[in-house]
Amino acid sequence: MSEKEILEMQRLIDEGIVLAQRRLVERSRLFKSTLVVTRNGHVVELQPDEI
């Protein structure tokens, strides 16, 4: 696999992660649920609008 192919694959993976995060926030808004994430090494519970 060439360096160009590796970089393209990494770009696609990164885009997929961003899309999955957006969908998770949208789903949390839809079902009026909270998200549990880590920030600065601490586990926090957030409302979807806080992200």
TAQUIPE-V937094 format. One record per residue. N is the residue number from 1. RES is the residue in one small letter. OMEGA is omega in whole degrees, 0 to 359 (999 if undefined). BURIAL is 1 if it has 24 or more other C-alpha atoms within 12 Angstrom, else 0. D_LAST is the distance of its C-alpha to the last C-alpha in whole Angstrom. Layout:
n={N;N}
res={RES;RES}
omega={OMEGA;OMEGA}
burial={BURIAL;BURIAL}
d_last={D_LAST;D_LAST}
//
This chain:
n={1;2;3;4;5;6;7;8;9;10;11;12;13;14;15;16;17;18;19;20;21;22;23;24;25;26;27;28;29;30;31;32;33;34;35;36;37;38;39;40;41;42;43;44;45;46;47;48;49;50;51}
res={m;s;e;k;e;i;l;e;m;q;r;l;i;d;e;g;i;v;l;a;q;r;r;l;v;e;r;s;r;l;f;k;s;t;l;v;v;t;r;n;g;h;v;v;e;l;q;p;d;e;i}
omega={182;179;179;179;179;179;178;179;179;178;179;177;179;178;178;179;179;179;179;178;178;181;179;178;178;179;178;176;182;183;179;179;180;175;176;183;173;176;179;177;180;177;181;178;184;168;182;180;180;183;999}
burial={0;0;0;0;0;0;0;0;0;0;0;0;0;0;0;0;0;0;0;0;0;0;0;0;1;0;0;0;0;0;0;0;0;0;0;0;0;0;0;0;0;0;0;0;0;0;0;0;0;0;0}
d_last={37;37;34;33;33;31;28;28;27;25;23;23;22;19;18;18;16;13;14;14;10;10;13;11;8;11;13;11;11;15;16;14;13;11;9;11;10;12;12;15;17;16;14;12;11;8;7;6;5;4;0}
//
